[in-house]
Amino acid sequence: MYTRCIRKTLSHGTTCAAYFATVDVASTNLLADLCLAAGQRALVGRVCMDQLSPEWYRDESAASGLAAARESIEHIRRVDPSSELVRPIITPRFAPSCSAQLLKGLGELAEETGLPVQTHVSENEAEVRLVADLFPGSESYAAVYDSFGLLTEKTILAHAVHLSQDEVELIASRGSKVSHCPCSNSAITSGEARVRWLLDSGVTCGLGTDMSGGYSASVLEAARLASLVSRHVAMKGDDGAKLSVEEVLFLATRGGAEVVGLGERVGAFEVGMEWDAQLVGLGRVDDAGEVRGVAEGEEEDGNVDVFGWETWEEKVAKWLFNGDDRNTKKVWVKGRLVHERR
């Protein structure tokens, strides 16, 4: 299953993924091994949770959860000592499933190791109310993480749909990042993240697929849904909330690189940066309505039709709104060809 997941994400052009693995150390370590073998950049996190979860899928105690997290971190550092491709990431599932003792220990672990952190924040309103009940001493959901040292410049916060102004200012001041997941936020009716507001408030944002809540492994799909979700926000009276084609593709590339702490290495075509890229092919339609270069019985290049009169910007927009993995012909990570569509 892990192998299929890695191959699927690579086929969609995902050169780097931040993975919530499982509570199981062996399977988490296996995921890291498989990412390394496949050549996909990855932040792999052993999921920590010791409450409000099924008994068969949680840590027996905060101490055992911390010990398991350390074990997985040590393995990942051992298989990729320089973190060229795979890095461990501290992963409290989210505040409701972690006791104060576990959150405190994970915060101390983050400070000790200097590792990044990934978790969820303010995905839906019921969750926000639950956090307020569980942590009455904290002013907000984001403040819970901050009080335990988990809100740092290396923290990735998924969702961020129902943040207050104070929370956004806190997140911005700590340099923490947001992974916007428009597909899952829509699929499970969590709400619409106000990405323009987050960006204007100084919060770095990228895109996430959140495939357990959403339905697609494609960051391109996440980009087009980010465009649509921003228009739903605009329909509520904030016309400036709308995100352009260029902006959602920025979130899918350079924004994502910044969120995972690789903004100086990947995410753009600049001298000195590493070659993480995908080759996109679009089908050219001839005067007879046929796609050029496609022989009888061969598969066409997906849903994107190019007739020849389009500008560069129009071709990119067509790819954004109609493209899929059939248009992803080749994918490279750190100069290595890791996927080729045949």
Sequence and secondary structure as in RCSB ss.txt:
>XXXX:A:sequence
MYTRCIRKTLSHGTTCAAYFATVDVASTNLLADLCLAAGQRALVGRVCMDQLSPEWYRDESAASGLAAARESIEH
IRRVDPSSELVRPIITPRFAPSCSAQLLKGLGELAEETGLPVQTHVSENEAEVRLVADLFPGSESYAAVYDSFGL
LTEKTILAHAVHLSQDEVELIASRGSKVSHCPCSNSAITSGEARVRWLLDSGVTCGLGTDMSGGYSASVLEAARL
ASLVSRHVAMKGDDGAKLSVEEVLFLATRGGAEVVGLGERVGAFEVGMEWDAQLVGLGRVDDAGEVRGVAEGEEE
DGNVDVFGWETWEEKVAKWLFNGDDRNTKKVWVKGRLVHERR
>XXXX:A:secstr
 HHHHHHHHHHTT  EEEEE  S HHHHHHHHHHHHHHT EEEEE EE  SSS GGGS SSHHHHHHHHHHHHHH
HHHHSTT SSEEE BEE  GGGS HHHHHHHHHHHHHH   EEEEE  SHHHHHHHHHH TTSSSHHHHHHHTT 
 STTEEEEE  S  HHHHHHHHHHT EEEE HHHHHHTT     HHHHHHTT  EEE   TTTSS   HHHHHHH
HHHHHHHHHHTT GGG   HHHHHHIIIIIHHHHTT TTTSSS  TTS   EEEE  EEB TTS BTT  TT   
 TT EE S   HHHHHHHHHHH  GGGEEEEEETTEEEEE  
